[in-house]
Structure formats: C-alpha cells, structure tokens
C-alpha cells in the first residue's frame, strides 16, 4: 500500500471506513452481475440477481 493511501485510511473515522467497505462490496456485486449478464444474455434480471446472491453467500476468502 502506498504511504499516502495508508495515511488517508488512518485518518478516516470508523464510519468512513465502513462506508468504503460497503461501496467496494456493492461494486464487486455490480461487476459480478455485469459479467453474468454478458455470459448469460438469456437470463432474466431475477436470475442474475439470484446467482449473484448465491455467489456472494458461498464465497470464501
């Protein structure tokens, strides 16, 4: 991590850090949905959303 970035994160309040984490999570879900939509153009929005929920529910680090 770049020292400037580290300073920036250290200066954040816990609420700001949580918001950054939530924003990253939402971005990851949106990117996964876009990828699934491209791979499966015939799937409905509900099917895409359900698959994204499944993927994130069972994801492991």
Helices and strands as residue ranges (DSSP letters): H 3-11, H 14-39, H 45-57
